[in-house]
Amino acid sequence: MANLQIQRALKSAKMGDPDSFEIVVAKCNGIFASYISRFHPTPQSQDLLQECYLQIWRSLSSYDDRLDPLPWLMTIVHRCCINGYRSKSKGAHIQIHEDHLGQNDLNHESTIELDELIDTLSIEKRSVLLLVSVIGLTYEEASSVLDCPVGTIKSRMYAARRELLSAISQSSASKTLGDVAR
């Protein structure tokens, strides 16, 4: 339902109705802000969000209003994040909280640890993990956003999961050794 409203609003905005663009902002602000804050959490995240809206506005002529708008929008948001990431001197930092993982039994320390482990993933693997696991895009939609084959998306997702599981097991083993040493 929301995608249909976004699709209609984008179509109207494409035809020159600036008020329709406000509907796009209202419907998409939460998902864009969430993605940006996990990909690029800095005090300038709000500026980056505004840059995304500016890029979407400038790109309206390329929007195909027959298609689902979310992959097209997320492509623009992702590219803005990549540009922001490249302009930063240090790597991006991702915050994944318990409600995004679907596990309410994680404590704050575990969340921070997982956050740090995700932060060690390459930008390519991190992007796939965010788009598929957090934003909820399909592999095909993530493929469109990242402009690479679906097989590459699946490979990156597999590698990201494998690296995270390995890092978690190593972290657990080192904690166990630390507890024994006490």
KAPE-V692198 format. One record per backbone hydrogen bond with DSSP energy under -0.5 kcal/mol. CO is the residue of the C=O (numbers start at 1). NH is the residue of the N-H. E is the energy in kcal/mol with one decimal. If there is no record, write none. Layout:
co=CO nh=NH e=E
co=CO nh=NH e=E
//
This chain:
co=1 nh=5 e=-1.9
co=2 nh=6 e=-2.6
co=3 nh=7 e=-2.8
co=4 nh=8 e=-2.4
co=5 nh=9 e=-2.5
co=6 nh=10 e=-2.8
co=7 nh=11 e=-2.1
co=8 nh=12 e=-2.4
co=9 nh=13 e=-2.7
co=10 nh=14 e=-2.6
co=11 nh=15 e=-1.3
co=12 nh=17 e=-2.2
co=13 nh=16 e=-1.7
co=16 nh=18 e=-1.0
co=17 nh=20 e=-0.8
co=17 nh=21 e=-0.7
co=18 nh=22 e=-0.7
co=19 nh=22 e=-0.6
co=19 nh=23 e=-0.7
co=20 nh=23 e=-0.6
co=20 nh=24 e=-1.4
co=21 nh=25 e=-2.3
co=22 nh=26 e=-2.6
co=23 nh=27 e=-2.6
co=24 nh=28 e=-2.3
co=25 nh=29 e=-2.0
co=28 nh=32 e=-2.6
co=29 nh=33 e=-2.8
co=30 nh=34 e=-2.3
co=31 nh=35 e=-2.3
co=32 nh=36 e=-2.8
co=33 nh=37 e=-2.6
co=34 nh=38 e=-1.6
co=35 nh=39 e=-2.0
co=36 nh=40 e=-3.7
co=40 nh=42 e=-1.3
co=42 nh=45 e=-1.9
co=43 nh=46 e=-0.5
co=44 nh=48 e=-2.3
co=45 nh=49 e=-2.4
co=46 nh=50 e=-2.1
co=47 nh=51 e=-2.1
co=48 nh=52 e=-2.1
co=49 nh=53 e=-2.0
co=50 nh=54 e=-2.2
co=51 nh=55 e=-2.5
co=52 nh=56 e=-2.6
co=53 nh=57 e=-2.6
co=54 nh=58 e=-2.4
co=55 nh=59 e=-1.5
co=57 nh=60 e=-1.0
co=59 nh=62 e=-2.1
co=60 nh=63 e=-1.6
co=63 nh=65 e=-0.8
co=64 nh=67 e=-2.0
co=68 nh=72 e=-0.7
co=69 nh=73 e=-2.8
co=70 nh=74 e=-3.1
co=71 nh=75 e=-1.8
co=72 nh=76 e=-1.5
co=73 nh=77 e=-2.4
co=74 nh=78 e=-2.9
co=75 nh=79 e=-2.3
co=76 nh=80 e=-2.2
co=77 nh=81 e=-2.3
co=78 nh=82 e=-2.7
co=79 nh=83 e=-2.5
co=80 nh=84 e=-2.5
co=81 nh=85 e=-3.0
co=82 nh=86 e=-2.8
co=83 nh=87 e=-1.5
co=84 nh=88 e=-0.9
co=85 nh=88 e=-0.7
co=93 nh=41 e=-1.1
co=94 nh=96 e=-0.6
co=95 nh=97 e=-0.5
co=97 nh=100 e=-1.3
co=97 nh=101 e=-1.1
co=98 nh=101 e=-0.7
co=98 nh=102 e=-1.4
co=98 nh=103 e=-1.4
co=102 nh=104 e=-0.5
co=103 nh=106 e=-0.9
co=107 nh=111 e=-2.1
co=108 nh=112 e=-2.4
co=109 nh=113 e=-2.3
co=110 nh=114 e=-2.8
co=111 nh=115 e=-2.5
co=112 nh=116 e=-2.4
co=113 nh=117 e=-2.3
co=114 nh=118 e=-2.9
co=115 nh=119 e=-1.9
co=116 nh=120 e=-0.6
co=117 nh=120 e=-1.0
co=118 nh=121 e=-1.6
co=122 nh=126 e=-2.9
co=123 nh=127 e=-2.3
co=124 nh=128 e=-1.7
co=125 nh=129 e=-2.5
co=126 nh=130 e=-2.6
co=127 nh=131 e=-2.8
co=128 nh=132 e=-2.7
co=129 nh=133 e=-2.1
co=129 nh=134 e=-0.8
co=130 nh=134 e=-1.2
co=130 nh=135 e=-3.0
co=131 nh=136 e=-0.6
co=131 nh=137 e=-2.7
co=138 nh=142 e=-2.7
co=139 nh=143 e=-2.2
co=140 nh=144 e=-1.8
co=141 nh=145 e=-2.4
co=142 nh=146 e=-2.7
co=143 nh=147 e=-0.9
co=143 nh=148 e=-1.8
co=149 nh=152 e=-0.5
co=149 nh=153 e=-1.6
co=150 nh=154 e=-2.6
co=151 nh=155 e=-2.3
co=152 nh=156 e=-2.7
co=153 nh=157 e=-2.5
co=154 nh=158 e=-2.6
co=155 nh=159 e=-2.8
co=156 nh=160 e=-2.6
co=157 nh=161 e=-2.6
co=158 nh=162 e=-2.7
co=159 nh=163 e=-2.8
co=160 nh=164 e=-2.5
co=161 nh=165 e=-2.8
co=162 nh=166 e=-2.4
co=163 nh=167 e=-2.7
co=164 nh=168 e=-2.8
co=165 nh=169 e=-2.5
co=166 nh=170 e=-2.4
co=167 nh=171 e=-2.5
co=168 nh=172 e=-2.7
co=169 nh=173 e=-2.3
co=170 nh=174 e=-2.3
co=171 nh=175 e=-2.0
co=172 nh=176 e=-2.3
co=173 nh=177 e=-2.3
co=174 nh=178 e=-2.1
co=175 nh=179 e=-2.5
co=176 nh=180 e=-2.1
co=177 nh=181 e=-2.0
co=178 nh=182 e=-0.8
//
